[in-house]
Amino acid sequence: MGSFYYDLHTHSCLSPCGSNDATPASIAGFGVLNGLDILALTDHNTCANCPAFFKAAREYGLTPVAGMELTTAEDIHAVCLFETLEGALDFDHEVEKRRMPVKNREEIFGEQLIMNENDEIIGRKENLLITAADISLEEAPALAAQYGGLCYPAHIDREANGVIAVLGDFPPEPFFSCAELRDKENAAHYRAAYPVLQNKTLVFSSDAHRLADINGKENCLALEGESEREIIQSLFERLRR
């Protein structure tokens, strides 16, 4: 058992609101420089930059997690993490089929760049990635689980797209084993104000859209394992409790 420092919510240049400097390789490099052990890439409604991120992270000796920040039908943001890259990409295909096809306007929303591990542009997403999918918050956890993943509400201490801000409360159903806060100092307040959170794991992640915002050695989880596979398995067991 050891302490593993993490950031489980970051965005690359594929997210239209993400900095173009936040390439998959740069994110992995900054994670290592910041002293992290585990880092997840969670672009808006897509996992298309995860393959490049995985290659770069493994070169740096960083444990990568494939993920997505899903926008539900209620316009709530949820972090979806997957035990395997393959599972994440299969989930990506499902979400792609269930998003409203609105063309991106780069001059307004920003570019949506697909990269390889060498920081070379290999494509662009033409449809805007920040539109909601036809997937309800109630459906999302079970759908992610079909692909070996887990799902939990993102940045519940934010007004924009936070589950509490949208619904007025943290819903008892569907069941979420954990929830994300951006500010660790808010944990005690939210546990007191929303009793359903008292027995849940709270995850503290950056929601970084710029390289400078990626977490440093601030938050850690006690996990077991030495290999990437063992660490990922222990992480998901911990988050599913």
Protein Blocks (a to p, Z undefined) as FASTA:
>chain_A
ZZddddfbdcdfklmkbcfklgfklmmmmmmmnopabdcdddehiaklmmmmmmmmmmno
pacddddddddfkopacddddfbfklmmmmmmmmmmmcccddddfklnopcddddfkopa
fbdcfbdfkbccdbdfklmmmmmmmnopacddehklbfghpaklmnopacfbdcdfbdcd
fblklmmmmmmmmmmlmmpccdddfkiabfklpccdfbccddedjbfmlmmmmmmmmmmZ
Z
